[in-house]
């Protein structure tokens, strides 16, 4: 399994999801974000790169992306930091 999928499943299991549910949720979410190939559990190049990062590093790169997008005038519904 790709490292990013294992990390996501581990976090979901810690929240109380069963192993099967955690795999299903993590797979669908990571496929939608482009970290896994559609219909498989195979990591894309983005997924491999992000799987090598720590949780904190992934959060920092995600926050940086949203900050740059806001500066460019694009507003996202999702706010990862809880601040505006």
Buried (B, 14 or more C-beta within 10 A) or exposed (E): BBBBBEBBBEEBBEEEBEEEEBBBBBBEBBBEEEBBEEEEBEBBEBBBBBBEBEEEEBEEEBBEEBEEEEEEEEEEEEEEEEEE
